[in-house]
Amino acid sequence: MLQTMIDALNVGTGVCFPTMDAFRRDGITGRYRSAFGLALLITDLGITEEFMEHSGFETDLPSLTKRYLADALKEAEPDADHTKCLIGWEKRAGVELKRTEQVKDIPEEGLSID
């Protein structure tokens, strides 16, 4: 299921580095070692939130994302990798996603930059 969701994102407008690389390699395999800390991501979102407030741009997205990631961090160790947010999101949704040891090849459609 998780592999299918990531594959769907990667052939649509949701494609980005985390879905093409980090979550494919480190999230769905359960390795959680992308080398980018979840706590640092939360800090970065706090900076983004402050910038948005300071510039007068009204959006709840940084604070909502920061809150969801902070909730996920409560389910992990303080120095957890950002891909470990999946564990917190599973708990939030009341599901446990199947992990895989092998990452499927990136679909060719996801590589196009036309």
ZABAKE-305587 format. One record per residue: residue in three letters; x negated, y, z of N, C-alpha, C in turn. Coordinates in Angstrom, 1 decimal, decimal comma. Each point is the difference from the previous one (the first is absolute). Example, Ala and Ser with C-alpha at 12.3 -4.5 7.8 and 13.67 -1.06 7.14 Angstrom:
<pts>
{pt "ALA"; {-13,2; -5,7; 7,8}; {0,9; 1,2; 0,0}; {-0,9; 1,2; 0,0}} {pt "SER"; {0,4; 1,1; -0,7}; {-0,9; 1,1; 0,0}; {0,8; 1,1; 0,8}} 
</pts>
This chain:
<pts>
{pt "MET"; {-0,8; -1,2; 0,0}; {0,8; 1,2; 0,0}; {-0,9; 1,3; 0,0}} {pt "LEU"; {-1,0; 0,0; 0,9}; {-0,8; 1,2; 0,0}; {-0,8; 0,2; -1,3}} {pt "GLN"; {-0,5; -1,1; -0,5}; {-0,7; 0,0; -1,3}; {0,9; 0,6; -1,1}} {pt "THR"; {1,2; -0,5; 0,0}; {1,0; 0,5; -1,0}; {0,3; 1,5; 0,1}} {pt "MET"; {0,1; 0,4; 1,3}; {0,3; 1,4; 0,2}; {-1,2; 0,9; -0,5}} {pt "ILE"; {-1,2; -0,4; 0,3}; {-1,2; 0,7; -0,4}; {-0,1; 0,0; -1,5}} {pt "ASP"; {0,3; -1,2; -0,6}; {-0,1; -0,1; -1,5}; {1,0; 1,0; -0,6}} {pt "ALA"; {1,2; 0,1; 0,6}; {1,1; 0,9; -0,6}; {-0,5; 1,4; 0,1}} {pt "LEU"; {-0,6; 0,4; 1,2}; {-0,5; 1,4; 0,1}; {-1,1; 0,3; -1,0}} {pt "ASN"; {-0,8; -1,0; -0,3}; {-1,1; 0,2; -0,9}; {0,3; 0,1; -1,4}} {pt "VAL"; {1,2; -0,3; -0,4}; {0,4; 0,1; -1,4}; {1,0; 1,2; -0,2}} {pt "GLY"; {0,3; 0,7; 1,1}; {0,9; 1,1; 0,0}; {-0,7; 1,3; 0,4}} {pt "THR"; {0,8; 1,0; 0,4}; {-0,6; 1,3; 0,3}; {-0,6; 0,0; 1,5}} {pt "GLY"; {0,2; -1,1; 0,7}; {-0,6; -0,1; 1,4}; {-1,4; -0,4; 0,0}} {pt "VAL"; {-0,6; -0,3; -1,1}; {-1,4; -0,5; 0,0}; {-1,0; 1,1; 0,5}} {pt "CYS"; {-0,9; -0,5; 0,9}; {-1,0; 0,9; 0,5}; {-1,1; -0,9; 0,5}} {pt "PHE"; {-1,1; 0,6; 0,5}; {-1,1; -0,8; 0,4}; {0,3; -1,1; 1,1}} {pt "PRO"; {0,8; 0,4; 1,0}; {0,3; -1,0; 1,1}; {0,7; -1,2; -0,6}} {pt "THR"; {1,0; 0,2; -0,9}; {0,7; -1,1; -0,5}; {-0,8; -0,8; -1,1}} {pt "MET"; {-0,8; 0,7; -0,7}; {-0,9; -0,7; -1,0}; {-1,1; -0,8; 0,7}} {pt "ASP"; {-0,5; 0,5; 1,1}; {-1,2; -0,6; 0,6}; {0,2; -0,4; 1,4}} {pt "ALA"; {0,0; 1,0; 0,9}; {0,0; -0,3; 1,5}; {1,0; -1,0; 0,5}} {pt "PHE"; {1,3; 0,2; -0,4}; {1,0; -0,8; 0,5}; {0,0; -1,4; -0,7}} {pt "ARG"; {-0,4; 0,0; -1,2}; {-0,1; -1,3; -0,7}; {-1,2; -0,8; 0,6}} {pt "ARG"; {-1,1; 0,6; 0,2}; {-1,2; -0,7; 0,5}; {0,0; -0,3; 1,5}} {pt "ASP"; {0,5; 1,0; 0,8}; {-0,1; -0,1; 1,4}; {1,3; -0,1; 0,8}} {pt "GLY"; {1,1; 0,4; -0,6}; {1,3; -0,1; 0,7}; {0,6; -1,3; -0,2}} {pt "ILE"; {0,3; -0,4; -1,3}; {0,7; -1,2; -0,2}; {-0,8; -1,3; 0,3}} {pt "THR"; {-1,3; 0,2; 0,1}; {-0,8; -1,2; 0,4}; {-0,2; -0,1; 1,6}} {pt "GLY"; {0,4; 1,1; 0,7}; {-0,2; 0,0; 1,4}; {-1,4; 0,3; 0,5}} {pt "ARG"; {-0,9; 0,4; -1,0}; {-1,4; 0,3; 0,4}; {-0,1; 1,3; 0,8}} {pt "TYR"; {0,8; 1,0; -0,4}; {0,0; 1,3; 0,7}; {-1,4; 0,6; 0,1}} {pt "ARG"; {-0,7; 0,2; -1,1}; {-1,4; 0,6; 0,1}; {-0,3; 0,8; -1,2}} {pt "SER"; {0,9; 1,0; -0,2}; {-0,2; 0,9; -1,2}; {-1,1; 1,1; 0,4}} {pt "ALA"; {-0,3; 0,1; 1,2}; {-1,0; 0,9; 0,5}; {0,5; 1,5; 0,2}} {pt "PHE"; {1,4; 0,1; 0,1}; {0,6; 1,3; 0,3}; {0,9; -0,2; 1,2}} {pt "GLY"; {-0,3; 0,7; 1,0}; {0,8; -0,2; 1,3}; {1,4; 0,5; 0,0}} {pt "LEU"; {0,9; -0,7; 0,6}; {1,4; 0,4; 0,1}; {0,0; 1,3; 0,9}} {pt "ALA"; {-0,7; 0,1; 1,0}; {0,0; 1,1; 0,9}; {-0,5; 1,3; -0,8}} {pt "LEU"; {-1,0; -0,2; -0,8}; {-0,5; 1,1; -0,9}; {1,1; 0,5; -0,9}} {pt "LEU"; {0,8; -1,0; -0,6}; {1,0; 0,4; -0,9}; {1,1; 0,8; 0,7}} {pt "ILE"; {0,3; -0,4; 1,3}; {1,0; 0,7; 0,8}; {-0,5; 1,4; 0,3}} {pt "THR"; {-1,3; 0,2; 0,3}; {-0,6; 1,3; 0,2}; {0,1; 0,8; -1,3}} {pt "ASP"; {-0,3; -0,5; -1,1}; {0,1; 0,7; -1,3}; {1,4; 0,5; -0,2}} {pt "LEU"; {1,0; -0,9; 0,3}; {1,4; 0,4; -0,2}; {0,3; 1,2; 0,9}} {pt "GLY"; {-0,6; 0,0; 1,2}; {0,3; 1,1; 0,9}; {-0,6; 1,3; -0,5}} {pt "ILE"; {-1,1; -0,1; -0,7}; {-0,6; 1,2; -0,6}; {0,9; 0,5; -1,2}} {pt "THR"; {0,5; -1,0; -0,7}; {0,9; 0,3; -1,1}; {1,3; 0,7; 0,5}} {pt "GLU"; {0,5; -0,6; 1,1}; {1,2; 0,6; 0,6}; {-0,2; 1,4; 0,4}} {pt "GLU"; {-1,1; 0,3; 0,7}; {-0,4; 1,4; 0,4}; {-0,1; 0,9; -1,2}} {pt "PHE"; {-0,7; -0,5; -1,0}; {-0,1; 0,9; -1,2}; {1,3; 0,3; -0,6}} {pt "MET"; {0,9; -1,0; -0,1}; {1,3; 0,3; -0,6}; {0,8; 1,0; 0,8}} {pt "GLU"; {0,0; -0,1; 1,4}; {0,6; 0,9; 0,8}; {-0,6; 1,4; -0,1}} {pt "HIS"; {-1,3; 0,1; -0,1}; {-0,7; 1,3; -0,1}; {0,4; 0,7; -1,3}} {pt "SER"; {0,1; -0,8; -1,1}; {0,2; 0,5; -1,3}; {1,5; 0,3; -0,3}} {pt "GLY"; {0,9; -0,4; 1,0}; {1,4; 0,2; -0,2}; {0,7; -1,0; -0,9}} {pt "PHE"; {-0,7; -1,0; -0,3}; {0,7; -1,1; -0,8}; {0,8; -0,9; 0,9}} {pt "GLU"; {1,3; -0,1; -0,3}; {0,8; -0,8; 0,9}; {0,1; -1,4; -0,6}} {pt "THR"; {-0,5; -0,9; 0,8}; {0,1; -1,5; -0,3}; {-0,2; -0,8; 1,3}} {pt "ASP"; {0,8; -1,1; 0,1}; {-0,1; -0,9; 1,1}; {-0,9; -1,1; -0,3}} {pt "LEU"; {-0,5; -0,1; -1,3}; {-0,8; -1,2; -0,4}; {-1,2; -0,3; 0,8}} {pt "PRO"; {-0,9; 1,0; 0,3}; {-1,2; -0,2; 0,8}; {0,3; -0,5; 1,4}} {pt "SER"; {1,0; 0,6; 0,6}; {0,3; -0,3; 1,4}; {0,7; -1,4; 0,1}} {pt "LEU"; {0,8; -0,3; -1,0}; {0,7; -1,3; 0,0}; {-1,1; -1,1; -0,3}} {pt "THR"; {-0,9; 0,2; -0,9}; {-1,0; -1,0; -0,3}; {-0,9; -0,1; 1,2}} {pt "LYS"; {-0,4; 1,1; 0,6}; {-0,9; -0,1; 1,1}; {0,7; -0,8; 1,2}} {pt "ARG"; {1,2; 0,2; 0,2}; {0,8; -0,7; 1,1}; {0,0; -1,5; -0,3}} {pt "TYR"; {0,3; -0,4; -1,3}; {0,1; -1,4; -0,3}; {-1,4; -0,6; 0,1}} {pt "LEU"; {-1,0; 0,7; -0,4}; {-1,4; -0,6; 0,1}; {-0,4; -0,1; 1,5}} {pt "ALA"; {0,3; 1,0; 0,8}; {-0,3; 0,0; 1,4}; {0,7; -1,1; 0,7}} {pt "ASP"; {1,3; -0,3; -0,4}; {0,7; -1,1; 0,6}; {-0,7; -1,3; -0,4}} {pt "ALA"; {-0,5; -0,1; -1,2}; {-0,7; -1,2; -0,5}; {-1,3; -0,2; 0,8}} {pt "LEU"; {-0,7; 1,1; 0,3}; {-1,3; -0,1; 0,7}; {0,2; -0,5; 1,4}} {pt "LYS"; {1,2; 0,2; 0,6}; {0,3; -0,6; 1,3}; {0,0; -1,5; 0,0}} {pt "GLU"; {0,2; -0,6; -1,2}; {0,0; -1,4; -0,1}; {-1,4; -0,6; -0,3}} {pt "ALA"; {-1,0; 0,9; -0,1}; {-1,3; -0,5; -0,4}; {-1,1; 0,6; 0,9}} {pt "GLU"; {-1,2; -0,4; -0,2}; {-1,1; 0,6; 0,9}; {-0,3; 1,4; -0,5}} {pt "PRO"; {-0,6; 0,8; 0,9}; {-0,2; 1,4; -0,3}; {-0,8; 0,3; -1,2}} {pt "ASP"; {-0,9; -0,9; -0,3}; {-0,9; 0,2; -1,2}; {0,5; -0,8; -1,2}} {pt "ALA"; {1,3; -0,3; -0,1}; {0,6; -0,8; -1,1}; {-0,2; 0,7; -1,3}} {pt "ASP"; {-0,1; -0,9; -1,0}; {-0,1; 0,4; -1,4}; {1,4; 0,5; -0,4}} {pt "HIS"; {0,0; 1,0; -1,0}; {1,3; 0,5; -0,3}; {1,0; -1,0; -0,7}} {pt "THR"; {-0,6; -1,1; -0,5}; {0,9; -1,0; -0,6}; {0,7; -0,8; 1,0}} {pt "LYS"; {-0,4; 0,1; 1,3}; {0,6; -0,7; 1,1}; {1,4; 0,6; 0,3}} {pt "CYS"; {0,3; 1,2; -0,6}; {1,3; 0,6; 0,3}; {1,1; -1,0; -0,4}} {pt "LEU"; {-0,3; -0,9; -0,9}; {1,0; -1,0; -0,4}; {0,6; -0,8; 1,2}} {pt "ILE"; {-0,8; -0,3; 0,9}; {0,4; -0,7; 1,2}; {1,1; 0,8; 0,8}} {pt "GLY"; {-0,3; 1,3; 0,1}; {1,0; 0,8; 0,7}; {1,3; 0,2; -0,8}} {pt "TRP"; {-0,2; 0,1; -1,3}; {1,2; 0,1; -0,8}; {0,8; -1,3; -0,1}} {pt "GLU"; {-0,6; -1,1; 0,1}; {0,7; -1,3; 0,1}; {0,8; 0,0; 1,3}} {pt "LYS"; {-0,6; 0,4; 1,1}; {0,7; 0,0; 1,2}; {1,2; 1,0; 0,0}} {pt "ARG"; {-0,2; 1,1; -0,6}; {1,1; 1,0; -0,1}; {1,1; -0,5; -0,8}} {pt "ALA"; {-0,3; -0,8; -1,1}; {1,1; -0,6; -0,9}; {0,5; -1,3; 0,5}} {pt "GLY"; {-0,7; -0,6; 1,0}; {0,5; -1,3; 0,6}; {-0,3; -1,1; -1,0}} {pt "VAL"; {-1,1; 0,1; -0,8}; {-0,3; -1,1; -0,9}; {-1,5; -0,3; 0,1}} {pt "GLU"; {-0,4; -1,1; -0,5}; {-1,4; -0,3; 0,0}; {-0,3; -0,4; -1,5}} {pt "LEU"; {-0,8; 0,7; -0,6}; {-0,4; -0,2; -1,4}; {-1,0; -1,1; -0,2}} {pt "LYS"; {0,2; -0,8; -1,0}; {-1,0; -1,1; -0,3}; {-1,3; 0,6; -0,5}} {pt "ARG"; {-1,1; -0,4; 0,6}; {-1,3; 0,4; -0,4}; {-0,6; -1,0; -1,0}} {pt "THR"; {-0,9; 0,4; -0,8}; {-0,6; -0,9; -0,9}; {-1,5; 0,2; 0,1}} {pt "GLU"; {-0,7; -1,1; -0,2}; {-1,5; 0,1; 0,0}; {-0,6; 0,5; -1,3}} {pt "GLN"; {0,8; -0,2; -1,1}; {-0,5; 0,4; -1,3}; {0,8; 1,1; -0,6}} {pt "VAL"; {-0,6; 1,0; -0,5}; {0,6; 1,1; -0,6}; {0,2; -0,2; -1,4}} {pt "LYS"; {1,2; 0,1; -0,5}; {0,2; -0,1; -1,5}; {-0,7; 1,1; -0,7}} {pt "ASP"; {-0,3; -0,4; -1,3}; {-0,6; 1,0; -0,8}; {0,9; 1,3; -0,2}} {pt "ILE"; {-0,6; 1,1; -0,1}; {0,7; 1,2; -0,2}; {0,7; -0,1; -1,4}} {pt "PRO"; {1,3; 0,3; -0,1}; {0,7; -0,1; -1,3}; {-0,6; 1,0; -1,0}} {pt "GLU"; {-0,2; -0,4; -1,2}; {-0,5; 0,8; -1,1}; {0,7; 1,4; -0,1}} {pt "GLU"; {1,3; -0,1; 0,2}; {0,8; 1,3; -0,1}; {-0,4; 1,0; 1,0}} {pt "GLY"; {-0,5; -0,5; 1,2}; {-0,4; 0,9; 1,1}; {-1,4; 0,7; -0,4}} {pt "LEU"; {-0,7; -0,4; -1,0}; {-1,3; 0,5; -0,3}; {0,1; 1,1; -1,0}} {pt "SER"; {1,1; 0,2; -0,7}; {0,2; 0,9; -1,1}; {0,1; 1,4; 0,6}} {pt "ILE"; {-0,8; 1,0; -0,6}; {0,1; 1,3; 0,4}; {0,4; 1,0; -1,1}} {pt "ASP"; {0,9; -0,6; -0,9}; {0,5; 0,8; -1,1}; {0,8; 1,1; 0,4}} 
</pts>
